[in-house]
Amino acid sequence: MLKIGDKAPDFLGKDECGNEIHVSDYNGKRVIIYFYPKDSTPGCTAEACSLRDGMNKLTDAGYAVIGISADSAASHARFKEKQQLNFPLIADVGKETIEAFGAWGEKRMAGRTYMGIIRTTFIIDPNGNIEHVITKVNTKEAAKQILELK
């Protein structure tokens, strides 16, 4: 997993509309890049809605938000519309960006072990470096959790 001080990969992927998203598109801003397991599941919906609802405060604090999962662009478009999300969702079906950040790994649930996306939030500084890594994400208060980092 990338750690504080590492340079973030520049190319992140394509959003739900097919637009290429790069970290360098946000030079001069802090970027919240959050990795989540699956569109429209309870925890992922809570996290996305927390960031949506906290967007004014996040923007005022100089942040931009980008969500990334391995779901398709069509799934992201439905999720974004249903939840009225106000930030891009990157469809990383090949898991290149997920793996580059180290957000893919072994998970355990209900006594079984499997590979999946590890819910992680990275804060990228205005120069493209990792400033914070949140591995214990509070899905219901994700925006507040980030704002309290400063």
N, C-alpha and C positions, 0 to 999 in steps of 0.2 A: 504494500500500500504506500502511496506517496505520503510524504511527511512534511511537516512545517519546514519551510525554506527551499523545498524542491521547486523547480520550474514546472508549471502545469503544461500538459500537452496543449498546443494551440488549437488544432482542429478537434472539435467536439463531435460533429456529426451534422445530420440534417434534421430539422424540426418537422412538426406535423404537417407543414405546408410544403416541404421539400427545400426550404431555405438552408444553406450551409451556415453553421454557427461556429465561430472561432472565438477563443478567449481574447485575441487581439481586437475583436470588434468592440470590446468593452474597455479599452485602454483608458486609464484615468479613473476607473470605477472599481469598486470591490465587487466581485462576482460570487454569488452563492451558487454552487453547483451541487445539486443533491441527487443522489442515486437512490432509487426506490424499486422495490420488487415488481409491482404489477398495478396497472391502471384499475381503478374502480374497486379495489379491495379496501376494507375498513381503515387499516393503518395508513395506507398510501393516500386515500381520500382525505383523511384527517390532516395529514402532513401538508398536502397540496392546498387544502382550504385554509390552513393556518397561515401559509405563506401568502396566499391570495388576500386574505383578510388583513394581513399585516403589511401589505405592499406599500401603502403610503408612508408608514414609518420606516420601512426598509429603504425606500427610495430617498426619503429625507436624510437617511444616514449614509447615502452614497452607494447603496447596493443595487445590483441587478440580479435577477433570479433565473436559473435554468434548471429544469428537471430532466433526468435521464433514466430510462429503463430500456429493457430489451423488447418491449411491446412494439407493434407496428405503428407506422404513421397514422393509419386509419383508426386504430385503437386510441392513440393519443388525441386525434381530432375529436372523437366521440367523448372522451374523458374531459378534454379541455372545454368543449361546448357544454356538456352536462353540468360541470362544476363551475363554469364561467371563470376559468383560470386566466390570469392576466400576465402570463409569462410563457416562453417557449418550452416545449417538451421534445427532447431529442429521442428519436427512434433508433436505438443502437442494437438492431436485431443480430448483428454479427458479433456484438460484445467487444469490439475493438477498444472503445473509449472506456467502457466499464472495466476491462482488464488492465488498460494502461494506468488507470487511477488505483487499481488494486481493490476494486469494489466487487469482485467476483471471488467466491470462495466457498468453503465447506460450511454448511449450516446444519443445525439439528432442530427437529421439531417432532413432537409426539413420538419420540423414541426412534426416529429414523434420521439418517444422515444423507444429505444430498448437496449438490452444487447449486448455488444461486447468487443473486445480487445481495450484497451485504449493505443494509441501509446505512448510508454514510453521507455526511455533508462536508464539503470542502469550501472554505472561504479563500478566494484568490485575491491577492492585493492588486493595486492599480498597475503594478509592473509585471503581472503574470506569474507571481510566485505564491506557493501555498502559505497562507497566513494562519489558518486554523483548520483542524480536522475534528469533526464531531462524530464519534462512533456510537454514542449512546443518545440517539435522537429521541426527543420527546415529541412524538408525532402530533399531539393535540396542541402543543405550544412551541412549534418549531420556530416561528418568527420571533417570539419572545426570547427563546433560547439563544438565537443568533444575536439579537440586539443587546443581550446582556454580556456578550463577549467583550465589548469595547471598554 
